[in-house]
Amino acid sequence: MKPHTVKTLLEVRDLEVSFQGIKTVTALSGVSFSIEESETLALVGETGCGKSVVAHAIMRLLPPESRVKGTVEFGGKSLLELSEKEMAKIREEEIAIIFQNPSLALNPVYSIGHQLAEPLRVHRKEKKKEAFLKAAKALKNMGFSNVSECIRYYPSWCSGGMNQRFLIAASIILNPALLIADEPSKGLDRKCVTELETELTKLKREKKTALLLISHDLGFVRRLADRIAVMYAGEIVEISDPSSLFESPMHPYTRGLLNSLPEKGFVPIPGFSPPLSSPPSGCKFHPRCPFREKRCKESHPGLKEIGRRAVRCFLCP
């Protein structure tokens, strides 16, 4: 019997995103990672580090003033080279995204049932009754017991947690191969976060869906991710499995993030992230790093592989 080969679903190489204005701002520089089928990769880091820009670059949802370089391959297709019509089809059927604010992402003038059934009617040409039956099933799979009522609800009638689950149901109703979840636990209470974790785990197990998870919540990430990529000032500084990252972080920034957790004494990292319009020379983290050396200010470190991990730091072996 031949061993099962896991295929790479998404590969991002040397992704650079800049925004043209009075001054050019480079939001991402040299970002590279891959996601295998059924794998969950998490992007973590402080606000403004570029996590959401990665998601929007993959989906090609950046504003007109943006400039994108590098390679984004999904299922063997180069997404940055597709026409808008071809990319729209990918967005509709193969890659789904959950935006940060579900109450704004859902259309306030249509019922939840309508919004879940619409993709099935448009892309699968299903009849209204069949589409609504599948919409009801999707809501039941999200843990709703009163499906006949929920399907008639409008987003403004519902809590943030309910809308989050509605949005997940809408995002996965066409069974995408990749789901991008941008801060899916933001603003949710503990009970809703637990429900969300259950649904995402179930989605991965039953549908074999790969997940790009973007979050500030390190505990949430630790429980869900297969690998974690830590971002700082528009670049990845460390990639590791969750256990190794939390038990023996390599990059000084990663250590600082973990030390800022309540269970570690809530010790914040000194200073602030640099403005992307004028990043520091050398290592971007060196102005805040307690271990910096002269070379850290003068040269920019590359992302080097150490076993099954990778780190961007001169001080790591």
LOLO-767902 format. One record per residue (C-alpha): residue number from 1; residue in three letters; y, x, z negated. Coordinates in steps of 0.5 Angstrom, whole numbers, plus 2048, in hexadecimal, padded with zeros to 3 digits. Layout:
<sites>
SITE  num  residuo    y    x    z
SITE  NUM      ALA    Y    X    Z
...
</sites>
This chain:
<sites>
SITE  num  residuo    y    x    z
SITE    1      MET  800  800  800
SITE    2      LYS  807  803  802
SITE    3      PRO  80C  803  7FC
SITE    4      HIS  812  7FE  7FD
SITE    5      THR  818  801  800
SITE    6      VAL  81E  7FF  7FD
SITE    7      LYS  824  7FE  802
SITE    8      THR  82B  800  802
SITE    9      LEU  82F  7FA  803
SITE   10      LEU  836  7FC  802
SITE   11      GLU  839  803  803
SITE   12      VAL  840  805  802
SITE   13      ARG  842  80C  804
SITE   14      ASP  849  810  803
SITE   15      LEU  84C  809  803
SITE   16      GLU  854  80A  802
SITE   17      VAL  859  804  802
SITE   18      SER  860  805  802
SITE   19      PHE  866  800  802
SITE   20      GLN  86C  802  807
SITE   21      GLY  873  800  804
SITE   22      ILE  879  804  802
SITE   23      LYS  874  809  7FF
SITE   24      THR  86D  809  801
SITE   25      VAL  868  808  7FB
SITE   26      THR  861  80A  7FC
SITE   27      ALA  85D  805  7F8
SITE   28      LEU  856  808  7F9
SITE   29      SER  854  80F  7FB
SITE   30      GLY  84D  812  7FD
SITE   31      VAL  849  80C  7FA
SITE   32      SER  842  80D  7FB
SITE   33      PHE  83C  809  7F9
SITE   34      SER  836  804  7FB
SITE   35      ILE  833  7FE  7F9
SITE   36      GLU  82B  7FD  7FA
SITE   37      GLU  828  7F6  7FB
SITE   38      SER  828  7F2  7F5
SITE   39      GLU  82C  7F7  7F1
SITE   40      THR  832  7F6  7EC
SITE   41      LEU  837  7FC  7ED
SITE   42      ALA  83D  7FB  7E8
SITE   43      LEU  844  7FE  7E9
SITE   44      VAL  848  7FF  7E2
SITE   45      GLY  84E  802  7E1
SITE   46      GLU  855  800  7DE
SITE   47      THR  85A  7FB  7E1
SITE   48      GLY  85D  7FE  7E8
SITE   49      CYS  857  803  7E9
SITE   50      GLY  855  800  7F0
SITE   51      LYS  84F  7FC  7EE
SITE   52      SER  852  7F5  7F2
SITE   53      VAL  854  7F9  7F7
SITE   54      VAL  84D  7FC  7F9
SITE   55      ALA  84B  7F4  7F9
SITE   56      HIS  850  7F2  7FE
SITE   57      ALA  84F  7F8  802
SITE   58      ILE  848  7F6  803
SITE   59      MET  84A  7EF  804
SITE   60      ARG  850  7F1  809
SITE   61      LEU  854  7ED  805
SITE   62      LEU  85A  7F2  804
SITE   63      PRO  861  7F0  806
SITE   64      PRO  864  7F2  80D
SITE   65      GLU  868  7F8  80A
SITE   66      SER  861  7FC  808
SITE   67      ARG  85E  801  80B
SITE   68      VAL  856  803  80B
SITE   69      LYS  852  809  80C
SITE   70      GLY  84B  80B  80B
SITE   71      THR  845  807  80C
SITE   72      VAL  842  800  80A
SITE   73      GLU  83B  7FF  80C
SITE   74      PHE  837  7F8  80A
SITE   75      GLY  830  7F7  80D
SITE   76      GLY  831  7FC  812
SITE   77      LYS  838  7F9  815
SITE   78      SER  83F  7FD  814
SITE   79      LEU  843  7F8  811
SITE   80      LEU  84A  7FB  812
SITE   81      GLU  848  7FB  81A
SITE   82      LEU  846  7F4  81A
SITE   83      SER  84B  7EF  81E
SITE   84      GLU  84E  7EA  819
SITE   85      LYS  849  7E4  81C
SITE   86      GLU  843  7E9  81A
SITE   87      MET  846  7EA  813
SITE   88      ALA  847  7E3  812
SITE   89      LYS  840  7E2  813
SITE   90      ILE  83E  7E7  80E
SITE   91      ARG  842  7E4  809
SITE   92      GLU  840  7DD  80A
SITE   93      GLU  838  7DF  80A
SITE   94      GLU  836  7E6  808
SITE   95      ILE  83C  7E8  802
SITE   96      ALA  83F  7E4  7FD
SITE   97      ILE  844  7E5  7F8
SITE   98      ILE  846  7E2  7F2
SITE   99      PHE  84E  7E3  7F1
SITE  100      GLN  851  7E4  7EA
SITE  101      ASN  854  7DE  7E9
SITE  102      PRO  84F  7D8  7EA
SITE  103      SER  854  7D2  7E9
SITE  104      LEU  858  7D5  7EE
SITE  105      ALA  853  7D7  7F3
SITE  106      LEU  850  7D0  7F3
SITE  107      ASN  854  7CB  7F7
SITE  108      PRO  857  7C6  7F3
SITE  109      VAL  857  7C0  7F8
SITE  110      TYR  850  7C0  7F9
SITE  111      SER  84A  7BE  7F4
SITE  112      ILE  845  7C3  7F2
SITE  113      GLY  840  7C0  7F6
SITE  114      HIS  844  7C0  7FD
SITE  115      GLN  845  7C7  7FC
SITE  116      LEU  83E  7C9  7FA
SITE  117      ALA  83C  7C5  800
SITE  118      GLU  841  7C7  805
SITE  119      PRO  83E  7CE  807
SITE  120      LEU  837  7CB  808
SITE  121      ARG  83A  7C6  80D
SITE  122      VAL  83E  7CB  811
SITE  123      HIS  83A  7D1  811
SITE  124      ARG  833  7CD  811
SITE  125      LYS  835  7C7  814
SITE  126      GLU  831  7C3  80F
SITE  127      LYS  833  7BB  80E
SITE  128      LYS  837  7B9  808
SITE  129      LYS  832  7B6  804
SITE  130      GLU  82D  7BC  805
SITE  131      ALA  833  7C1  803
SITE  132      PHE  835  7BD  7FD
SITE  133      LEU  82E  7BD  7FB
SITE  134      LYS  82E  7C5  7FB
SITE  135      ALA  835  7C5  7F8
SITE  136      ALA  832  7C1  7F2
SITE  137      LYS  82C  7C5  7F2
SITE  138      ALA  830  7CB  7F1
SITE  139      LEU  834  7C8  7EB
SITE  140      LYS  82E  7C7  7E8
SITE  141      ASN  82C  7CE  7E9
SITE  142      MET  832  7D0  7E6
SITE  143      GLY  830  7CD  7DF
SITE  144      PHE  834  7C6  7E0
SITE  145      SER  830  7C0  7DE
SITE  146      ASN  835  7BB  7E0
SITE  147      VAL  834  7BC  7E7
SITE  148      SER  836  7B5  7EA
SITE  149      GLU  83D  7B6  7E6
SITE  150      CYS  83E  7BD  7E7
SITE  151      ILE  83E  7BC  7EF
SITE  152      ARG  844  7B7  7EE
SITE  153      TYR  848  7BC  7EA
SITE  154      TYR  84E  7BF  7EC
SITE  155      PRO  850  7C6  7EA
SITE  156      SER  856  7C4  7E6
SITE  157      TRP  851  7C0  7E2
SITE  158      CYS  84D  7C6  7DF
SITE  159      SER  84D  7CC  7DB
SITE  160      GLY  84D  7D3  7DD
SITE  161      GLY  846  7D4  7DC
SITE  162      MET  844  7CE  7E0
SITE  163      ASN  848  7D0  7E6
SITE  164      GLN  845  7D7  7E5
SITE  165      ARG  83E  7D4  7E6
SITE  166      PHE  841  7CF  7EC
SITE  167      LEU  844  7D5  7EF
SITE  168      ILE  83D  7D9  7EF
SITE  169      ALA  839  7D3  7F1
SITE  170      ALA  83E  7D2  7F7
SITE  171      SER  83D  7DA  7F8
SITE  172      ILE  836  7DA  7F9
SITE  173      ILE  834  7D4  7FC
SITE  174      LEU  833  7D7  802
SITE  175      ASN  82F  7DD  7FF
SITE  176      PRO  833  7E3  800
SITE  177      ALA  830  7EA  800
SITE  178      LEU  835  7EC  7FC
SITE  179      LEU  83A  7E9  7F7
SITE  180      ILE  840  7EC  7F5
SITE  181      ALA  843  7EA  7EE
SITE  182      ASP  84A  7EC  7EC
SITE  183      GLU  84B  7EB  7E5
SITE  184      PRO  846  7E5  7E4
SITE  185      SER  846  7E5  7DD
SITE  186      LYS  84E  7E6  7DC
SITE  187      GLY  851  7E0  7D7
SITE  188      LEU  84A  7DD  7D6
SITE  189      ASP  848  7DC  7CE
SITE  190      ARG  841  7DF  7CC
SITE  191      LYS  83D  7D9  7CD
SITE  192      CYS  83F  7D9  7D5
SITE  193      VAL  83E  7E1  7D5
SITE  194      THR  837  7E0  7D3
SITE  195      GLU  836  7DA  7D8
SITE  196      LEU  839  7DE  7DE
SITE  197      GLU  835  7E4  7DC
SITE  198      THR  82F  7E0  7DC
SITE  199      GLU  831  7DD  7E3
SITE  200      LEU  832  7E4  7E6
SITE  201      THR  82B  7E6  7E3
SITE  202      LYS  828  7E0  7E6
SITE  203      LEU  82B  7E1  7ED
SITE  204      LYS  829  7E8  7ED
SITE  205      ARG  822  7E7  7EB
SITE  206      GLU  820  7E0  7EF
SITE  207      LYS  825  7E2  7F6
SITE  208      LYS  824  7E9  7F6
SITE  209      THR  82C  7E9  7F7
SITE  210      ALA  830  7F0  7F6
SITE  211      LEU  836  7F0  7F1
SITE  212      LEU  83C  7F4  7F1
SITE  213      LEU  83F  7F3  7EA
SITE  214      ILE  846  7F4  7E9
SITE  215      SER  848  7F4  7E1
SITE  216      HIS  84C  7F6  7DB
SITE  217      ASP  846  7F4  7D7
SITE  218      LEU  842  7FA  7D6
SITE  219      GLY  83D  7F6  7D1
SITE  220      PHE  83C  7F1  7D7
SITE  221      VAL  83B  7F6  7DC
SITE  222      ARG  836  7FA  7D8
SITE  223      ARG  832  7F4  7D7
SITE  224      LEU  832  7F2  7DF
SITE  225      ALA  833  7F9  7E3
SITE  226      ASP  82D  7FD  7E6
SITE  227      ARG  833  803  7E7
SITE  228      ILE  83A  803  7E5
SITE  229      ALA  840  807  7E9
SITE  230      VAL  846  809  7E4
SITE  231      MET  84C  808  7E8
SITE  232      TYR  853  80C  7E6
SITE  233      ALA  859  80C  7EA
SITE  234      GLY  856  80A  7F1
SITE  235      GLU  850  80E  7F1
SITE  236      ILE  849  80E  7EE
SITE  237      VAL  848  813  7E8
SITE  238      GLU  841  812  7E6
SITE  239      ILE  83B  80E  7E8
SITE  240      SER  835  80D  7E3
SITE  241      ASP  830  808  7E1
SITE  242      PRO  832  804  7DB
SITE  243      SER  82E  807  7D6
SITE  244      SER  830  80E  7D7
SITE  245      LEU  837  80C  7D8
SITE  246      PHE  838  809  7D1
SITE  247      GLU  834  80E  7CE
SITE  248      SER  836  815  7D1
SITE  249      PRO  83C  814  7D5
SITE  250      MET  83E  81A  7D9
SITE  251      HIS  845  819  7DC
SITE  252      PRO  84B  819  7D6
SITE  253      TYR  84E  813  7D9
SITE  254      THR  847  80F  7D8
SITE  255      ARG  847  812  7D1
SITE  256      GLY  84E  80F  7D0
SITE  257      LEU  84C  808  7D2
SITE  258      LEU  846  808  7CE
SITE  259      ASN  84A  80A  7C8
SITE  260      SER  84F  805  7C9
SITE  261      LEU  849  7FF  7C8
SITE  262      PRO  84A  7FC  7C1
SITE  263      GLU  843  7FE  7BF
SITE  264      LYS  846  805  7C0
SITE  265      GLY  84C  804  7BC
SITE  266      PHE  850  802  7C1
SITE  267      VAL  853  809  7C2
SITE  268      PRO  858  808  7C9
SITE  269      ILE  859  80E  7CE
SITE  270      PRO  85F  811  7CD
SITE  271      GLY  865  810  7D2
SITE  272      PHE  864  80B  7D9
SITE  273      SER  861  80B  7DF
SITE  274      PRO  865  80F  7E5
SITE  275      PRO  869  80B  7EA
SITE  276      LEU  865  80B  7F0
SITE  277      SER  86C  80C  7F4
SITE  278      SER  86C  813  7F1
SITE  279      PRO  866  815  7EE
SITE  280      PRO  865  81C  7EA
SITE  281      SER  863  822  7ED
SITE  282      GLY  85C  825  7EC
SITE  283      CYS  857  820  7E8
SITE  284      LYS  85B  819  7E8
SITE  285      PHE  859  819  7E0
SITE  286      HIS  85B  820  7DE
SITE  287      PRO  862  81D  7DB
SITE  288      ARG  85E  819  7D6
SITE  289      CYS  857  81D  7D5
SITE  290      PRO  857  821  7CF
SITE  291      PHE  852  826  7D2
SITE  292      ARG  856  828  7D8
SITE  293      GLU  857  82F  7DA
SITE  294      LYS  85C  833  7DF
SITE  295      ARG  857  831  7E5
SITE  296      CYS  857  82A  7E4
SITE  297      LYS  85E  82A  7E5
SITE  298      GLU  85E  82E  7EB
SITE  299      SER  858  82B  7EF
SITE  300      HIS  855  825  7F0
SITE  301      PRO  84D  824  7EE
SITE  302      GLY  848  821  7F3
SITE  303      LEU  843  81C  7F1
SITE  304      LYS  83D  820  7F0
SITE  305      GLU  836  81E  7EF
SITE  306      ILE  832  820  7E8
SITE  307      GLY  82B  81D  7E9
SITE  308      ARG  82B  816  7EA
SITE  309      ARG  833  815  7E7
SITE  310      ALA  839  818  7EA
SITE  311      VAL  840  81A  7E7
SITE  312      ARG  847  81C  7E9
SITE  313      CYS  848  822  7E4
SITE  314      PHE  849  829  7E4
SITE  315      LEU  846  82A  7DD
SITE  316      CYS  840  826  7DE
SITE  317      PRO  83A  82B  7E0
</sites>
